[in-house]
């Protein structure tokens, strides 16, 4: 997902750390994790869930548009 995002100009507005964190968040949401973004993760990674949602939503759209492998 990150490789695909790097090919799209709209993702240039996000830092590499934001893209990585939003990818982790999105994967946890897709897998229906009990707690997709805990306070512990926010403290270690440095982003609150509210900061990741926009980027994760765009990554999700990218994933939905991607051709099947």
MARBA-954847 format. One record per residue (C-alpha): residue in three letters; x, y, z. Coordinates in nm, 4 decimals, padded with zeros to 6 digits. Example, Ala and Ser with C-alpha at 12.3 -4.5 7.8 and 13.67 -1.06 7.14 Angstrom:
2
  rest      east     north        up
   ALA   01.2300  -00.4500   00.7800
   SER   01.3670  -00.1060   00.7140
***
This chain:
69
  rest      east     north        up
   UNK   00.0000   00.0000   00.0000
   UNK   00.2817   00.2399   00.0805
   UNK   00.4553   00.1722  -00.2506
   UNK   00.1353   00.2464  -00.4369
   UNK   00.0831   00.5665  -00.2370
   UNK   00.4305   00.6864  -00.3297
   UNK   00.3312   00.6836  -00.6974
   UNK   00.0412   00.9259  -00.6411
   UNK   00.1116   01.2996  -00.6184
   UNK  -00.1694   01.3635  -00.3685
   UNK   00.0234   01.1681  -00.1050
   UNK   00.3184   01.4090  -00.1247
   UNK   00.1366   01.6308   00.1258
   UNK   00.1889   01.3654   00.3948
   UNK   00.5167   01.2948   00.5690
   UNK   00.6657   00.9470   00.5450
   UNK   00.5954   00.8904   00.9151
   UNK   00.2310   00.9919   00.8704
   UNK   00.1908   00.7520   00.5770
   UNK   00.3468   00.4688   00.7759
   UNK   00.1338   00.5365   01.0833
   UNK  -00.1861   00.5735   00.8788
   UNK  -00.1097   00.2441   00.7037
   UNK  -00.0765   00.0669   01.0382
   UNK  -00.3990   00.2291   01.1547
   UNK  -00.5846   00.1309   00.8362
   UNK  -00.4645  -00.2295   00.8498
   UNK  -00.5790  -00.2568   01.2112
   UNK  -00.9189  -00.1119   01.1120
   UNK  -00.9511  -00.3523   00.8164
   UNK  -00.8685  -00.6446   01.0449
   UNK  -01.1298  -00.5134   01.2906
   UNK  -00.8853  -00.4885   01.5795
   UNK  -01.0526  -00.4198   01.9130
   UNK  -00.8560  -00.1004   01.9536
   UNK  -00.7236   00.0241   01.6195
   UNK  -00.5219   00.3045   01.7783
   UNK  -00.4455   00.2921   02.1475
   UNK  -00.3018   00.5650   02.3669
   UNK   00.0169   00.3570   02.3841
   UNK   00.0550   00.3552   02.0055
   UNK  -00.0190   00.7256   01.9904
   UNK   00.2495   00.7927   02.2500
   UNK   00.5134   00.5743   02.0816
   UNK   00.4417   00.6709   01.7208
   UNK   00.3529   01.0328   01.7864
   UNK   00.0177   01.0666   01.6107
   UNK  -00.3311   01.0719   01.7580
   UNK  -00.6053   00.8739   01.5848
   UNK  -00.7757   01.1973   01.4804
   UNK  -00.4592   01.3030   01.2965
   UNK  -00.4445   00.9754   01.1002
   UNK  -00.8027   00.9472   00.9815
   UNK  -00.7763   01.1718   00.6759
   UNK  -00.4642   01.0024   00.5439
   UNK  -00.6026   00.6564   00.6237
   UNK  -00.9230   00.7388   00.4374
   UNK  -00.7248   00.8372   00.1270
   UNK  -00.5138   00.5205   00.1576
   UNK  -00.8336   00.3166   00.1809
   UNK  -00.9646   00.4772  -00.1390
   UNK  -00.6342   00.4017  -00.3072
   UNK  -00.6570   00.0406  -00.1962
   UNK  -01.0140   00.0089  -00.3258
   UNK  -00.9097   00.1459  -00.6661
   UNK  -00.6024  -00.0757  -00.6963
   UNK  -00.6188  -00.3633  -00.9434
   UNK  -00.6265  -00.7108  -00.7919
   UNK  -00.2921  -00.8831  -00.7745
***
